[in-house]
Amino acid sequence: MTARVGRPVNSRIRVRGWLRTESPLHVGGLGHDPSEPLPIALDGLGRLYVPGTTLAGVLRNWSRGVAVESAVVDELWGFIPERGDEGRASRVIVADALITEDHRLDEYGLPATPLDPGSLEFRQSVGIDRATGAAAQEFLYGRAVVPAGCHLRLEIDIESSEEETADEARMGMLLAALGAGEIRIGAATGRGLGAVRLLDDPFELVVDRFDSPAGLLAVLRNDPARVRTVASLASAGADLPARRDLLDIRISWTPRAPVMVRAGSGGLILDTLPLTTRVDRRHVTLVLPGGTIKGALRSHAELVERTARRLDAPSAGPGAPAGEYSAAFRAQLDQLPAVRALFGSARDDGDRRVGGLRAEECTALTSIPDALWNSVTGGDGARGPAETGTGAASDRREAGDGWERGPAHSVLDRLEDLGMAQADHVALDRWTGGAADGRLFSVLEPHTVEWEPIRLSVDLTRLAGERDSALALLLLTLRDLAGGRIPLGALTNRGFGDIDVTEITLTGGSWPEPVTLPRALAGPEIAPIARAWTDYLAQEVS
């Protein structure tokens, strides 16, 4: 049987299942207004989806492992040579993945509940100038994101000839990685976006044979003997490149002061609200985006290295045009090699790179009912798309789902039960000493909210030759985080963001077994890292 012109197919591995978003997801689409947040991709019917090209790209990249080039990966996923006509098409067929509220199919076997675009969340980001401490010129941007708890339809086929005997093992490894949440999809994955996990049920995996009458009849009769499990495909002989070397970091912490990121807009009864994200159909919770955590760590890592080098950050002079300020900010980000290796850079000289550090989104352990939060924000009460919670949702403190809208004092009382209280602030007139006209505002401050641990990971393979020096800088930054020297979130100059770190645990790389940060800094594994840091500081940077 021939499924593609000119390509014999003796067997086919077919997978039909669902991916669930474990963190917000952004796959960029076509935008018309540069002042609006980066949009999400839409298909021809205006439905949110992840293109098959995007899925195929991330799956192929995972298959490459540590290899820059691999003949095995090229043979499976196809390639185009720089010269000649020896290329070949991919043997892996990946369909577009519609984004849905749940995993139900209609009578035609198509996703039945496409996600409403009105359910999207938004993430805003701003660069902080290292010289002024204020927002960097021309560095405010945002993006629309699909909330956690949504679903993506997954459809993958691998077509094989009699020469390809390792495809089942390769598919088994790929599905196991998806089930373990090891593969990210979309943009800003270094900021915690794009985490997905393959659901065990509903899930369909069949292996069809087309090289015998019995195999063809089994396909036509939908013989249940064709059904396989992921475990049955797992075996040696996948012949894929070695996997990447990762270091996982878990930071247990408690807030000493209110910790929050400001939402992009004010509320109905309060001027400043904390940023929230959805945890299930009926609840939201507070969130520290991965970009916020990563930005705080990067800023402090730059401080550490600039202090060690006695090197000031580039800056524009007073009264300089906006373009010079933004150019100076880019120079600040790109000046230090160890910082670039950890956190990435966007240089214009061709040396762009993705950083090795990833910071996951960190959510609070308090769930806020939609009805209550809509009374705060003035929302319409529409419920979001997520069907099940993620992370530590099962441990969250919940206010009753039966709560209805009420007067402002009732709303504030319920918020206080969840650890959040209104605080009023007023600016004083420097001439009269009294309250300045029109300068009274209120903030919803999360005073006693508990949070899940902060989770970081480092792709040590990506650090390559800068591995030890970059790792040394990260360990110094984590030491200062444990020492209470790095505040998190917004309003840190007004008493917010102070935290107590109770434990930092490292697993991977030089520490195959979990080890606490103090033990790692005192252990024998730190000696080559310390030497690399000393040698690195002896090198000049431009």
KAPE-V335597 format. One record per residue. SS is DSSP state (H for helix, E for strand, - for the rest). Layout:
BEGIN
ss->SS
ss->SS
END
This chain:
BEGIN
ss->-
ss->-
ss->-
ss->E
ss->-
ss->-
ss->E
ss->-
ss->-
ss->-
ss->E
ss->E
ss->E
ss->E
ss->E
ss->E
ss->E
ss->E
ss->E
ss->E
ss->E
ss->-
ss->-
ss->-
ss->E
ss->-
ss->-
ss->E
ss->-
ss->-
ss->-
ss->-
ss->-
ss->-
ss->-
ss->-
ss->-
ss->E
ss->-
ss->E
ss->-
ss->E
ss->-
ss->-
ss->-
ss->-
ss->-
ss->E
ss->E
ss->E
ss->-
ss->H
ss->H
ss->H
ss->H
ss->H
ss->H
ss->H
ss->H
ss->H
ss->H
ss->H
ss->H
ss->H
ss->-
ss->-
ss->-
ss->-
ss->-
ss->-
ss->H
ss->H
ss->H
ss->H
ss->H
ss->H
ss->H
ss->-
ss->E
ss->-
ss->-
ss->-
ss->-
ss->-
ss->-
ss->-
ss->-
ss->E
ss->-
ss->-
ss->-
ss->E
ss->E
ss->E
ss->-
ss->-
ss->E
ss->E
ss->E
ss->E
ss->-
ss->-
ss->-
ss->-
ss->E
ss->-
ss->-
ss->-
ss->-
ss->-
ss->E
ss->-
ss->-
ss->E
ss->-
ss->-
ss->H
ss->H
ss->H
ss->-
ss->E
ss->E
ss->E
ss->E
ss->E
ss->E
ss->E
ss->E
ss->-
ss->-
ss->-
ss->-
ss->-
ss->-
ss->E
ss->E
ss->E
ss->E
ss->E
ss->E
ss->E
ss->E
ss->E
ss->E
ss->E
ss->E
ss->-
ss->-
ss->-
ss->-
ss->E
ss->E
ss->E
ss->E
ss->E
ss->E
ss->E
ss->E
ss->E
ss->E
ss->-
ss->-
ss->-
ss->-
ss->-
ss->-
ss->H
ss->H
ss->H
ss->H
ss->H
ss->H
ss->H
ss->H
ss->H
ss->H
ss->H
ss->H
ss->H
ss->-
ss->-
ss->-
ss->-
ss->E
ss->-
ss->-
ss->-
ss->-
ss->H
ss->H
ss->H
ss->-
ss->-
ss->-
ss->E
ss->E
ss->E
ss->E
ss->-
ss->-
ss->-
ss->-
ss->-
ss->E
ss->E
ss->E
ss->E
ss->E
ss->E
ss->-
ss->-
ss->-
ss->H
ss->H
ss->H
ss->H
ss->H
ss->H
ss->H
ss->H
ss->-
ss->-
ss->-
ss->H
ss->H
ss->H
ss->E
ss->-
ss->-
ss->H
ss->H
ss->H
ss->H
ss->-
ss->-
ss->-
ss->-
ss->-
ss->-
ss->-
ss->-
ss->-
ss->-
ss->-
ss->-
ss->E
ss->E
ss->E
ss->E
ss->E
ss->E
ss->E
ss->E
ss->E
ss->E
ss->-
ss->-
ss->-
ss->-
ss->-
ss->-
ss->E
ss->-
ss->-
ss->-
ss->-
ss->-
ss->-
ss->-
ss->-
ss->-
ss->E
ss->-
ss->E
ss->-
ss->E
ss->E
ss->E
ss->E
ss->E
ss->-
ss->-
ss->E
ss->E
ss->E
ss->E
ss->E
ss->E
ss->-
ss->H
ss->H
ss->H
ss->H
ss->H
ss->H
ss->H
ss->H
ss->H
ss->H
ss->H
ss->H
ss->H
ss->H
ss->H
ss->H
ss->H
ss->H
ss->H
ss->H
ss->-
ss->-
ss->-
ss->-
ss->-
ss->-
ss->-
ss->-
ss->-
ss->-
ss->-
ss->-
ss->H
ss->H
ss->H
ss->H
ss->H
ss->H
ss->H
ss->H
ss->H
ss->H
ss->H
ss->H
ss->H
ss->-
ss->-
ss->H
ss->H
ss->H
ss->H
ss->H
ss->H
ss->H
ss->-
ss->E
ss->-
ss->-
ss->-
ss->-
ss->-
ss->-
ss->-
ss->E
ss->-
ss->-
ss->-
ss->E
ss->E
ss->E
ss->-
ss->-
ss->E
ss->E
ss->E
ss->-
ss->E
ss->E
ss->E
ss->E
ss->H
ss->H
ss->H
ss->H
ss->H
ss->H
ss->H
ss->H
ss->-
ss->-
ss->-
ss->-
ss->-
ss->-
ss->-
ss->-
ss->-
ss->-
ss->-
ss->-
ss->-
ss->-
ss->-
ss->H
ss->H
ss->H
ss->-
ss->E
ss->E
ss->-
ss->-
ss->-
ss->-
ss->-
ss->-
ss->-
ss->-
ss->-
ss->H
ss->H
ss->H
ss->H
ss->H
ss->H
ss->H
ss->H
ss->H
ss->H
ss->-
ss->-
ss->E
ss->E
ss->E
ss->E
ss->E
ss->E
ss->E
ss->E
ss->E
ss->-
ss->-
ss->-
ss->-
ss->-
ss->-
ss->E
ss->E
ss->E
ss->E
ss->E
ss->E
ss->E
ss->E
ss->E
ss->E
ss->E
ss->E
ss->-
ss->-
ss->-
ss->-
ss->E
ss->-
ss->-
ss->E
ss->E
ss->E
ss->E
ss->E
ss->E
ss->H
ss->H
ss->H
ss->H
ss->H
ss->H
ss->H
ss->H
ss->H
ss->H
ss->H
ss->H
ss->H
ss->H
ss->H
ss->H
ss->H
ss->H
ss->H
ss->H
ss->H
ss->H
ss->H
ss->-
ss->-
ss->-
ss->-
ss->-
ss->-
ss->-
ss->-
ss->-
ss->H
ss->H
ss->H
ss->-
ss->-
ss->-
ss->-
ss->E
ss->E
ss->E
ss->E
ss->E
ss->E
ss->E
ss->E
ss->E
ss->E
ss->-
ss->-
ss->E
ss->E
ss->E
ss->E
ss->E
ss->E
ss->H
ss->H
ss->H
ss->H
ss->H
ss->H
ss->-
ss->-
ss->-
ss->H
ss->H
ss->H
ss->H
ss->H
ss->H
ss->H
ss->H
ss->H
ss->H
ss->H
ss->H
ss->-
ss->-
ss->-
ss->-
ss->-
END
